[in-house]
Amino acid sequence: MHRLTVAEADRDFAGLVSRVCSEGVGVELQREDSVVAYLTPALPRSPLKVGNLAAFLKQLPKLEDDADAFLADLRTIRRELPNYA
């Protein structure tokens, strides 16, 4: 678990919350010499950890003839969901 001071967490709290959510990491918040709070993900989104991502991607099937159709689908999704581009 990572540890930050309350002041460090305050500088970019929204970014810290995003990291906790996306990476599934927990953070201890420290004031002076004591841990005063924990910031942890509410629920795990996936059992896959960031450190295992490369191995997971290597085991996926390769895109062959489907690559162009897959790219077109991704572009469509990005147009329809601009917040996820």
PyRosetta script that sets phi, psi and omega in degrees:
from pyrosetta import init, pose_from_sequence

init()
pose = pose_from_sequence("MHRLTVAEADRDFAGLVSRVCSEGVGVELQREDSVVAYLTPALPRSPLKVGNLAAFLKQLPKLEDDADAFLADLRTIRRELPNYA")
pose.set_psi(1, 137.5)
pose.set_omega(1, 179.4)
pose.set_phi(2, -80.5)
pose.set_psi(2, 155.8)
pose.set_omega(2, 178.3)
pose.set_phi(3, -128.6)
pose.set_psi(3, 132.7)
pose.set_omega(3, 175.9)
pose.set_phi(4, -132.3)
pose.set_psi(4, 153.8)
pose.set_omega(4, 170.8)
pose.set_phi(5, -75.7)
pose.set_psi(5, 159.9)
pose.set_omega(5, 177.8)
pose.set_phi(6, -60.0)
pose.set_psi(6, -38.9)
pose.set_omega(6, 179.3)
pose.set_phi(7, -63.2)
pose.set_psi(7, -41.7)
pose.set_omega(7, 177.7)
pose.set_phi(8, -63.5)
pose.set_psi(8, -43.3)
pose.set_omega(8, 180.0)
pose.set_phi(9, -63.8)
pose.set_psi(9, -35.4)
pose.set_omega(9, -177.7)
pose.set_phi(10, -67.1)
pose.set_psi(10, -29.5)
pose.set_omega(10, -177.0)
pose.set_phi(11, -61.2)
pose.set_psi(11, -37.2)
pose.set_omega(11, 178.6)
pose.set_phi(12, -145.7)
pose.set_psi(12, 64.2)
pose.set_omega(12, -175.9)
pose.set_phi(13, -62.5)
pose.set_psi(13, -41.3)
pose.set_omega(13, 179.7)
pose.set_phi(14, -61.6)
pose.set_psi(14, -40.7)
pose.set_omega(14, 177.7)
pose.set_phi(15, -66.1)
pose.set_psi(15, -38.4)
pose.set_omega(15, 177.6)
pose.set_phi(16, -63.7)
pose.set_psi(16, -44.5)
pose.set_omega(16, 178.3)
pose.set_phi(17, -62.3)
pose.set_psi(17, -41.6)
pose.set_omega(17, 178.1)
pose.set_phi(18, -60.7)
pose.set_psi(18, -42.2)
pose.set_omega(18, 179.8)
pose.set_phi(19, -65.3)
pose.set_psi(19, -44.2)
pose.set_omega(19, 178.4)
pose.set_phi(20, -58.5)
pose.set_psi(20, -43.3)
pose.set_omega(20, -178.7)
pose.set_phi(21, -69.0)
pose.set_psi(21, -49.0)
pose.set_omega(21, -173.6)
pose.set_phi(22, -75.2)
pose.set_psi(22, -35.7)
pose.set_omega(22, -177.1)
pose.set_phi(23, -96.5)
pose.set_psi(23, -12.2)
pose.set_omega(23, -179.8)
pose.set_phi(24, 69.9)
pose.set_psi(24, 23.9)
pose.set_omega(24, -179.6)
pose.set_phi(25, -93.9)
pose.set_psi(25, 154.8)
pose.set_omega(25, 173.6)
pose.set_phi(26, -104.6)
pose.set_psi(26, 154.7)
pose.set_omega(26, -179.7)
pose.set_phi(27, -132.2)
pose.set_psi(27, 132.2)
pose.set_omega(27, 172.1)
pose.set_phi(28, -90.5)
pose.set_psi(28, 132.4)
pose.set_omega(28, 177.7)
pose.set_phi(29, -103.1)
pose.set_psi(29, 125.2)
pose.set_omega(29, -173.0)
pose.set_phi(30, -114.4)
pose.set_psi(30, 137.6)
pose.set_omega(30, 171.6)
pose.set_phi(31, -125.0)
pose.set_psi(31, 124.6)
pose.set_omega(31, -173.0)
pose.set_phi(32, 55.4)
pose.set_psi(32, -120.7)
pose.set_omega(32, -176.5)
pose.set_phi(33, -102.9)
pose.set_psi(33, 8.5)
pose.set_omega(33, -173.9)
pose.set_phi(34, -122.3)
pose.set_psi(34, 142.7)
pose.set_omega(34, 170.7)
pose.set_phi(35, -76.6)
pose.set_psi(35, 124.1)
pose.set_omega(35, -176.4)
pose.set_phi(36, -109.1)
pose.set_psi(36, -14.3)
pose.set_omega(36, -179.5)
pose.set_phi(37, -162.6)
pose.set_psi(37, 161.1)
pose.set_omega(37, 175.1)
pose.set_phi(38, -122.7)
pose.set_psi(38, 137.5)
pose.set_omega(38, 173.4)
pose.set_phi(39, -114.6)
pose.set_psi(39, 112.8)
pose.set_omega(39, -176.5)
pose.set_phi(40, -131.1)
pose.set_psi(40, 157.0)
pose.set_omega(40, 176.6)
pose.set_phi(41, -62.0)
pose.set_psi(41, 143.4)
pose.set_omega(41, 179.2)
pose.set_phi(42, -65.6)
pose.set_psi(42, -49.5)
pose.set_omega(42, 179.4)
pose.set_phi(43, -141.9)
pose.set_psi(43, 141.4)
pose.set_omega(43, 175.3)
pose.set_phi(44, -67.1)
pose.set_psi(44, 132.4)
pose.set_omega(44, 178.1)
pose.set_phi(45, -82.4)
pose.set_psi(45, -29.8)
pose.set_omega(45, -177.4)
pose.set_phi(46, -154.0)
pose.set_psi(46, 146.8)
pose.set_omega(46, 174.5)
pose.set_phi(47, -72.9)
pose.set_psi(47, -11.8)
pose.set_omega(47, -178.7)
pose.set_phi(48, -75.1)
pose.set_psi(48, 125.9)
pose.set_omega(48, 178.0)
pose.set_phi(49, -95.9)
pose.set_psi(49, 152.7)
pose.set_omega(49, -178.0)
pose.set_phi(50, -54.9)
pose.set_psi(50, -40.1)
pose.set_omega(50, -179.5)
pose.set_phi(51, -64.1)
pose.set_psi(51, -19.6)
pose.set_omega(51, -179.8)
pose.set_phi(52, -100.2)
pose.set_psi(52, 3.2)
pose.set_omega(52, -174.7)
pose.set_phi(53, -62.0)
pose.set_psi(53, -44.6)
pose.set_omega(53, -178.0)
pose.set_phi(54, -60.0)
pose.set_psi(54, -45.2)
pose.set_omega(54, 179.4)
pose.set_phi(55, -64.6)
pose.set_psi(55, -39.6)
pose.set_omega(55, 178.1)
pose.set_phi(56, -62.2)
pose.set_psi(56, -45.0)
pose.set_omega(56, -178.7)
pose.set_phi(57, -65.3)
pose.set_psi(57, -34.5)
pose.set_omega(57, 179.4)
pose.set_phi(58, -65.4)
pose.set_psi(58, -30.0)
pose.set_omega(58, -177.0)
pose.set_phi(59, -82.8)
pose.set_psi(59, -11.7)
pose.set_omega(59, -179.0)
pose.set_phi(60, -69.4)
pose.set_psi(60, 150.3)
pose.set_omega(60, 176.7)
pose.set_phi(61, -64.8)
pose.set_psi(61, 148.3)
pose.set_omega(61, -179.9)
pose.set_phi(62, -77.6)
pose.set_psi(62, 143.3)
pose.set_omega(62, 173.1)
pose.set_phi(63, -79.2)
pose.set_psi(63, 127.9)
pose.set_omega(63, 178.4)
pose.set_phi(64, -118.4)
pose.set_psi(64, -101.7)
pose.set_omega(64, -179.7)
pose.set_phi(65, -67.8)
pose.set_psi(65, -18.0)
pose.set_omega(65, -177.9)
pose.set_phi(66, -83.7)
pose.set_psi(66, -6.7)
pose.set_omega(66, -172.1)
pose.set_phi(67, -59.4)
pose.set_psi(67, -44.3)
pose.set_omega(67, -178.4)
pose.set_phi(68, -65.8)
pose.set_psi(68, -41.7)
pose.set_omega(68, 178.9)
pose.set_phi(69, -66.3)
pose.set_psi(69, -38.1)
pose.set_omega(69, 178.8)
pose.set_phi(70, -64.1)
pose.set_psi(70, -44.2)
pose.set_omega(70, 178.5)
pose.set_phi(71, -61.5)
pose.set_psi(71, -41.9)
pose.set_omega(71, 178.1)
pose.set_phi(72, -62.9)
pose.set_psi(72, -41.2)
pose.set_omega(72, 177.5)
pose.set_phi(73, -62.5)
pose.set_psi(73, -43.2)
pose.set_omega(73, 178.4)
pose.set_phi(74, -61.2)
pose.set_psi(74, -43.4)
pose.set_omega(74, 179.6)
pose.set_phi(75, -63.9)
pose.set_psi(75, -38.1)
pose.set_omega(75, 176.7)
pose.set_phi(76, -63.3)
pose.set_psi(76, -45.9)
pose.set_omega(76, 179.0)
pose.set_phi(77, -59.9)
pose.set_psi(77, -43.9)
pose.set_omega(77, -178.9)
pose.set_phi(78, -65.1)
pose.set_psi(78, -34.8)
pose.set_omega(78, 176.9)
pose.set_phi(79, -68.7)
pose.set_psi(79, -39.9)
pose.set_omega(79, -176.1)
pose.set_phi(80, -79.5)
pose.set_psi(80, -26.2)
pose.set_omega(80, -179.5)
pose.set_phi(81, -124.2)
pose.set_psi(81, 74.0)
pose.set_omega(81, -172.7)
pose.set_phi(82, -62.3)
pose.set_psi(82, -22.5)
pose.set_omega(82, 179.2)
pose.set_phi(83, -72.4)
pose.set_psi(83, -13.2)
pose.set_omega(83, -178.3)
pose.set_phi(84, -109.6)
pose.set_psi(84, 12.6)
pose.set_omega(84, -178.2)
pose.set_phi(85, -75.2)
pose.dump_pdb("model.pdb")
